[in-house]
């Protein structure tokens, strides 16, 4: 399976192919001409030539695009050519010299465009307000709220497990609800619980009230 060289990426497998791109060639240039030139420069390593005819919008003149797929050897001059393209963005190949003038193509690495992903029809989700898409008024409202007592109370009530203990009201006892009820009852009675009295109160709490379940208590 072919693995093409892609600029700026790490290939998932050893690179076996390089695809080059000629962005402009005169209309009389053919695929055979391009193949002959690249085979001469790169030791017969051309595997495929693709051609596309275009028309210049401004001048109305026809021109062509070419894609050249090569299967270079490990020490092929193709890799030095690729390095030059990586460094300067493009490189040139002289395909003809006439009357002391060189005619050349500008060659780049081919960059395949990402194919659009087709999605199914769906209900558009309501956009959530974030720090990046909030309006100036929404940001001002948030800032104003952070200066209120309600915000301070909200922050104080947040419990970070293992970091911050729950905030207790003045006189509130840390512990479960049973312990807090006992403390509240003792506070209302105005007396300090003794061990014997505490045990009697616990036994009363454990026994059901007959008025609550009349069908089970004669």
C-alpha positions as MATLAB code, in Angstrom:
seq = 'XXXXXXXXXXXXXXXXXXXXXXXXXXXXXXXXXXXXXXXXXXXXXXXXXXXXXXXXXXXXXXXXXXXXXXXXXXXXXXXXXXXXXXXXXXXXXXXXXXXXXXXXXXXXXXXXXXXXXXXXXXXXXXXXXXXXXXXXXXXXXXXXXXXXXXXXXXXXXXXXXXXXXXXXXXXXXXXXXXXXXXXXXXXXXXXXXXXXXXXXXXXXXXXXXXXXXXXXXX';
ca = [
       0.000    0.000    0.000;
       1.320    3.438   -0.949;
       2.240    5.911    1.756;
       2.704    9.440    0.395;
       5.093   12.005    1.748;
       3.147   14.796    3.464;
       4.836   18.064    4.367;
       5.140   18.750    8.089;
       3.766   15.408    9.275;
       5.144   12.192   10.715;
       4.225    9.261    8.445;
       2.481    6.283   10.038;
       4.496    3.939    7.812;
       7.644    4.184    5.660;
       7.142    6.697    2.834;
       6.932    4.968   -0.549;
       5.610    7.752   -2.798;
       5.960   11.483   -3.382;
       3.376   13.554   -5.217;
       4.500   16.816   -6.813;
       2.415   19.580   -8.336;
       3.040   21.932  -11.287;
       0.716   24.882  -10.848;
       1.245   26.334  -14.320;
       2.387   24.852  -17.622;
       1.828   26.138  -21.156;
      -1.096   24.641  -23.009;
       1.083   22.736  -25.511;
       2.788   20.714  -22.738;
       1.594   17.083  -22.611;
       1.757   14.319  -20.023;
       4.413   12.595  -22.145;
       6.563   15.710  -22.020;
       6.257   15.946  -18.241;
       7.012   12.233  -17.807;
      10.089   12.423  -20.016;
      11.468   15.421  -18.100;
      10.874   13.962  -14.635;
      12.144   10.511  -15.634;
      15.314   12.133  -16.929;
      15.856   14.183  -13.758;
      14.777   11.490  -11.292;
      16.055    8.243  -12.831;
      12.818    6.840  -14.272;
      10.954    6.959  -10.954;
       7.718    8.493  -12.314;
       4.739    6.274  -11.614;
       1.784    8.415  -12.706;
       1.022   11.768  -14.376;
      -2.313   13.558  -14.003;
      -3.316   16.533  -16.126;
      -5.981   19.241  -15.864;
      -6.638   21.985  -18.433;
      -7.668   25.411  -17.151;
      -8.384   28.894  -18.548;
      -6.997   32.110  -17.075;
      -9.879   34.332  -15.982;
      -8.084   37.582  -16.775;
      -6.332   36.788  -20.057;
      -8.531   33.990  -21.375;
      -5.427   31.924  -22.190;
      -5.427   28.188  -21.611;
      -2.879   26.501  -19.370;
      -2.443   23.196  -17.592;
      -1.888   21.746  -14.144;
       0.055   18.545  -13.598;
       0.388   16.114  -10.686;
       3.417   13.842  -10.755;
       3.528   10.728   -8.583;
       6.995    9.271   -8.023;
       8.139    6.077   -6.377;
      11.645    7.103   -5.298;
      14.403    4.835   -4.085;
      15.935    5.359   -0.677;
      18.849    7.448   -1.983;
      16.984    9.026   -4.876;
      17.641   12.700   -5.799;
      13.902   13.149   -5.274;
      14.524   13.535   -1.538;
      16.997   16.401   -2.061;
      14.414   18.010   -4.331;
      11.746   17.574   -1.632;
      14.085   19.143    0.946;
      14.499   22.182   -1.298;
      10.732   22.548   -1.643;
      10.323   22.256    2.118;
      12.915   24.978    2.652;
      11.802   27.485    0.016;
       8.164   26.514   -0.621;
       8.891   25.550   -4.233;
      11.647   24.416   -6.584;
      12.170   24.695  -10.326;
      12.869   22.155  -13.052;
      14.212   23.334  -16.404;
      12.425   21.404  -19.101;
      13.808   23.205  -22.173;
      16.556   25.630  -23.181;
      16.182   27.645  -26.378;
      18.455   30.360  -27.732;
      20.197   30.776  -24.388;
      16.950   31.022  -22.458;
      15.804   28.423  -19.911;
      12.152   27.457  -19.657;
      11.142   25.914  -16.346;
       8.240   24.737  -14.224;
       7.718   25.744  -10.614;
       7.107   22.597   -8.620;
       5.504   22.251   -5.200;
       4.504   19.401   -2.959;
       0.945   18.354   -3.558;
      -1.447   19.115   -0.726;
      -4.686   17.193   -0.905;
      -7.648   19.140    0.379;
      -9.642   17.576    3.185;
     -12.853   16.103    1.876;
     -15.972   17.617    3.458;
     -17.608   15.357    6.010;
     -21.218   14.610    5.158;
     -23.495   14.757    8.188;
     -27.108   13.756    8.728;
     -29.864   16.341    9.245;
     -30.176   17.195   12.925;
     -31.549   19.763   15.368;
     -29.115   22.570   15.948;
     -27.967   22.705   19.567;
     -28.591   25.928   21.467;
     -25.372   27.879   21.703;
     -24.036   28.108   25.210;
     -22.599   31.370   26.458;
     -18.887   31.112   27.149;
     -16.133   33.579   27.849;
     -15.313   33.664   24.142;
     -18.774   34.330   22.707;
     -20.378   36.347   25.542;
     -21.573   39.843   24.738;
     -20.256   42.926   26.520;
     -23.492   43.159   28.543;
     -23.276   39.495   29.603;
     -19.680   39.986   30.757;
     -20.693   43.121   32.703;
     -23.551   41.223   34.369;
     -21.194   38.435   35.439;
     -18.686   40.914   36.862;
     -21.446   42.708   38.775;
     -22.701   39.415   40.228;
     -19.238   38.522   41.513;
     -19.365   41.635   43.701;
     -22.622   40.675   45.452;
     -23.085   38.935   48.783;
     -24.994   36.161   47.021;
     -21.865   35.303   45.032;
     -19.712   35.342   48.179;
     -22.142   32.991   49.914;
     -22.138   30.707   46.887;
     -18.358   30.548   46.844;
     -18.188   29.926   50.605;
     -20.654   27.053   50.318;
     -18.608   25.176   47.741;
     -16.958   22.067   49.185;
     -13.762   20.783   47.650;
     -13.340   17.259   48.913;
     -10.122   16.836   50.827;
      -9.259   20.513   50.480;
     -11.906   22.719   52.089;
     -14.300   21.710   54.847;
     -17.986   22.653   54.561;
     -18.720   26.052   56.021;
     -20.664   25.761   59.304;
     -22.978   28.346   60.752;
     -21.997   29.867   64.127;
     -22.598   27.266   66.867;
     -23.158   24.451   64.329;
     -21.529   21.123   65.211;
     -19.606   19.191   62.617;
     -20.985   15.682   62.209;
     -24.042   13.792   61.049;
     -27.660   14.930   61.400;
     -28.332   12.769   64.508;
     -25.536   14.446   66.426;
     -26.770   17.865   65.400;
     -30.343   17.074   66.503;
     -29.099   15.947   69.914;
     -27.089   19.122   70.309;
     -30.068   21.280   69.267;
     -32.350   19.491   71.781;
     -29.833   19.942   74.583;
     -29.527   23.620   73.713;
     -33.317   24.070   73.900;
     -33.566   22.242   77.228;
     -30.793   24.417   78.614;
     -29.091   21.501   80.322;
     -25.976   19.557   79.608;
     -26.524   15.968   78.615;
     -25.107   13.303   80.916;
     -24.068    9.879   79.596;
     -27.136    8.221   81.258;
     -29.542   10.828   79.921;
     -27.984   10.678   76.453;
     -28.476    6.886   76.391;
     -32.165    7.231   77.388;
     -32.727    9.820   74.665;
     -31.106    7.549   72.082;
     -33.350    4.652   73.134;
     -36.419    6.899   72.790;
     -35.337    7.900   69.303;
     -34.865    4.279   68.258;
     -38.374    3.218   69.454;
     -41.247    4.053   67.054;
     -44.038    6.337   68.171;
     -47.330    4.436   68.647;
     -49.296    7.478   67.494;
     -47.474    7.337   64.160;
     -48.350    3.649   63.526;
     -51.694    3.047   65.406;
     -52.461   -0.192   63.524;
     -49.364   -1.904   64.929;
     -49.673   -0.825   68.568;
     -52.825   -1.935   70.490;
];
